[in-house]
Amino acid sequence: MQRLVNWWDRHQVALYVAAIFFGGVFGILAPAAAPVLTAATNPVLAVLLFATFLGVPLIEVGRSFRDLRFLGTVLVVNFVIVPLVVWGLSRFVANDRGLLIGVLLVLLTPCVDYVIVFTGLAGGAKARLLAATPLLMLLQILLLPAYLWLFAGGEAVAHIALEPFIEAFLVIIVIPLVAAAIVQAVARRHRSGRAIEHVMAGAMVPLMMLTLAVVIGSQIAAVGSEALTLLRVVPLYVAFLVVMPVVGLAAGRLTGLEVPETRAVIFSSATRNSLVVLPLALALPAELAIAPLAVVTQTLIELVGMIVFVRLVPRLVPNNGSANMSR
């Protein structure tokens, strides 16, 4: 079994690409499965995050709360710099209200789930990023209506409900985190806890593959049905993925962060909370029906981008030997 785990760890990027391809083909060939796959998205993410949290000693998360320089950098990048970038990009679809609201919803909300996984894969400070997730979630709930009002007008704010944010935070973050804490406590005294930790650590690559395939498969058919309209937002999402690593790198260097923390800032700045804001977009009135598809399009582009980032970011921010990559 260990030989198999070592094999998929060595070939994880290729396996992730294969999972994206498989999910896309399945979603196109079996569009009727989309509702089932959509319903499975949050549970699959919860299991993936449970496995991720098990690999992060929770004592490290507690210590990370005291790293005010890192937390401040992440918050300023996500809630000051990113909105400026998003405002500029969103002007290219300002004449289409549905596309505009979709772009704003997804790009203004920093990711709090699989960003931790990708950060860890690239040698970033996943414990520190995990410690930042409650603040990232709370601030985006508070600030999203204000940014929507500024960038799209008061009518856009009237259609936004906050319940999906709260539900997703509980299902994807709180429950897996509490479960991981219990297993880690049990593992200190009983072999069964250590066995769970070992199994989940070995299952990280298959769990990520499953998550990618489920997300892509659930949404690809809907995006394809409006492909011509959605082509307008594709360059915006690609531009965002190109710009944010530069911003994150500059922010990390300006604030004197070490290598793992700088990598974490880059991932946090570039990954968005698409799976959490999608229910908000789906709840919009019929005349804005293109908005959720604009959100989904960003998800598809971002997942491909994250596969690239896993290889790119360590080269962009190389380890100089002085940083502790296990953080």
Secondary structure, 3 states (H helix, E strand, C coil): CHHHHHHHHHCHHHHHHHHHHHHHHHHHHCHHHHHHHHHHHHHHHHHHHHHHHHCCCHHHHHHHCCCHHHHHHHHHHHHHHHHHHHHHHHHHHCCCHHHHHHHHHHHCCECCCHHHHHHHHCCCCHHHHHHHHHHHHHHHHHHHHHHHHHHHCHHHHHCCCCHHHHHHHHHHHHHHHHHHHHHHHHHCCCHHHHHHHHHHHHCHHHHHHHHHHHHHHHHHHHHHHCHHHHCCCHHHHHHHHHHHHHHHHHHHHHCCCCHHHHHHHHHHHHCECHHHHHHHHHCCCHHHCHHHHHHHHHHHHHHHHHHHHHHHHHHHCCCCCCCCCCC
